[in-house]
Amino acid sequence: MFAVSGLRVFGTGDAPAPAATRVRARRVDQRTAYLKWNAVEGVTGYTIRYGRHPQKLRHSWQVYERTELDLRSLNMDVP
């Protein structure tokens, strides 16, 4: 099982906070998950935080100018 508990969207500080977006995730194999989300107008980049427990999201990726990510840094044999 793979879960994303949140996707942080950020942009410039001169405007209101960016809108929320919808994230789709699918596990490709034991070490990879494919994430895709809808673009948000005015957004510079996205931070994807993940971990083995919703209260322990200790890993992250920052993505600029794209709306998808092959997350290839997962642990094997972890439910």
Phi, psi and chi 1 to 4 in degrees:
 res  aa     phi    psi   chi1   chi2   chi3   chi4
   1 MET       -  143.9 -178.5  173.9  156.9      -
   2 PHE  -134.3  137.0  177.3   77.4      -      -
   3 ALA  -138.8  142.1      -      -      -      -
   4 VAL  -111.1  124.0  175.1      -      -      -
   5 SER   -91.0  -14.4   72.0      -      -      -
   6 GLY  -175.1  157.5      -      -      -      -
   7 LEU  -130.9  118.9  178.6   72.0      -      -
   8 ARG   -89.2  126.0 -178.6  175.9  160.3 -136.3
   9 VAL  -109.6  131.0  179.5      -      -      -
  10 PHE  -136.4  156.9   56.1   94.4      -      -
  11 GLY  -152.1 -146.3      -      -      -      -
  12 THR   -82.5  156.0   61.0      -      -      -
  13 GLY   -82.7   -2.5      -      -      -      -
  14 ASP   -86.5   -5.2  -60.9  -14.0      -      -
  15 ALA  -121.6  168.0      -      -      -      -
  16 PRO   -61.8  162.9  -15.8   24.4      -      -
  17 ALA   -59.1  142.1      -      -      -      -
  18 PRO   -62.4  156.3  -19.4   30.0      -      -
  19 ALA   -72.4  159.7      -      -      -      -
  20 ALA   -71.5  159.7      -      -      -      -
  21 THR  -132.7  164.6 -171.3      -      -      -
  22 ARG   -97.7  131.2 -180.0  172.9  175.4 -119.3
  23 VAL  -112.2  135.1 -180.0      -      -      -
  24 ARG  -117.1  134.9  -65.7  165.8  -58.2  -78.1
  25 ALA  -133.0  142.5      -      -      -      -
  26 ARG  -143.9  137.2  108.4  178.7  122.4   78.1
  27 ARG   -78.1  124.3 -166.2   74.1  179.4 -115.8
  28 VAL   -87.2  -48.4  175.8      -      -      -
  29 ASP  -152.5 -166.3   58.4   33.6      -      -
  30 GLN   -66.1  -22.2  -71.0 -172.0   -0.2      -
  31 ARG  -115.3   -1.2  -67.5 -174.4  177.1  172.3
  32 THR  -131.7  138.7  -53.1      -      -      -
  33 ALA  -128.7  143.6      -      -      -      -
  34 TYR  -106.0  123.4  174.0   74.5      -      -
  35 LEU  -114.2  140.1  -51.3  174.5      -      -
  36 LYS  -142.9  140.5 -173.8  169.3  178.7   73.3
  37 TRP  -143.9  163.3   56.4   92.6      -      -
  38 ASN   -78.5  141.0  -60.2  -33.9      -      -
  39 ALA   -66.6  147.4      -      -      -      -
  40 VAL  -115.7  128.5  176.8      -      -      -
  41 GLU   -60.4  133.6 -175.4  177.0  -20.9      -
  42 GLY    81.4    6.0      -      -      -      -
  43 VAL   -88.5  137.7  167.0      -      -      -
  44 THR   -86.8  -39.1  -54.1      -      -      -
  45 GLY  -166.5  177.3      -      -      -      -
  46 TYR  -131.9  143.8  -54.3   86.1      -      -
  47 THR  -114.1  121.5  -60.0      -      -      -
  48 ILE  -102.9  116.6  -65.0   92.0      -      -
  49 ARG  -106.5  136.1  -64.4  175.7   55.7 -142.7
  50 TYR  -150.2  163.1   63.7   99.8      -      -
  51 GLY  -176.9 -174.1      -      -      -      -
  52 ARG   -84.5  -12.4  -68.3 -179.3   56.4 -171.7
  53 HIS  -144.0  139.8 -172.7  -83.4      -      -
  54 PRO   -54.9  -27.1  -23.9   32.1      -      -
  55 GLN   -90.6    0.2  -57.8  -58.5  -40.2      -
  56 LYS  -131.9   60.1  -61.0  175.5 -176.9  176.8
  57 LEU   -87.8   81.2  -56.3  178.9      -      -
  58 ARG   -97.4    1.0  -62.7 -176.8  173.9  137.9
  59 HIS  -118.6  151.5  -53.0  -77.0      -      -
  60 SER  -156.1  156.5   65.6      -      -      -
  61 TRP  -129.1  141.0  -82.2   85.0      -      -
  62 GLN  -108.6  132.5  -71.9 -170.7  -32.5      -
  63 VAL  -124.5  127.6  178.4      -      -      -
  64 TYR  -115.9  139.0  -63.0   96.0      -      -
  65 GLU    60.0   22.0  -59.3  176.3    2.2      -
  66 ARG  -140.1  162.2  -66.4 -177.9  -61.3  155.2
  67 THR  -128.1   32.8   56.6      -      -      -
  68 GLU  -156.8  157.6   60.1 -173.7  -46.5      -
  69 LEU  -152.9  132.5  174.0   67.2      -      -
  70 ASP   -90.9  105.2  -83.4  -33.8      -      -
  71 LEU   -86.5  100.1 -173.7   60.1      -      -
  72 ARG  -106.1   32.2  -62.5  177.5 -176.1  -96.4
  73 SER  -128.2   32.6   54.4      -      -      -
  74 LEU   -88.3  157.1  -57.2  177.0      -      -
  75 ASN   -82.4  142.9  -66.6  -28.4      -      -
  76 MET   -77.6  155.4  -74.1 -175.6   64.9      -
  77 ASP    56.9   32.1  -59.2  -37.2      -      -
  78 VAL  -114.1  125.2  175.4      -      -      -
  79 PRO   -65.2      -   14.4  -18.4      -      -
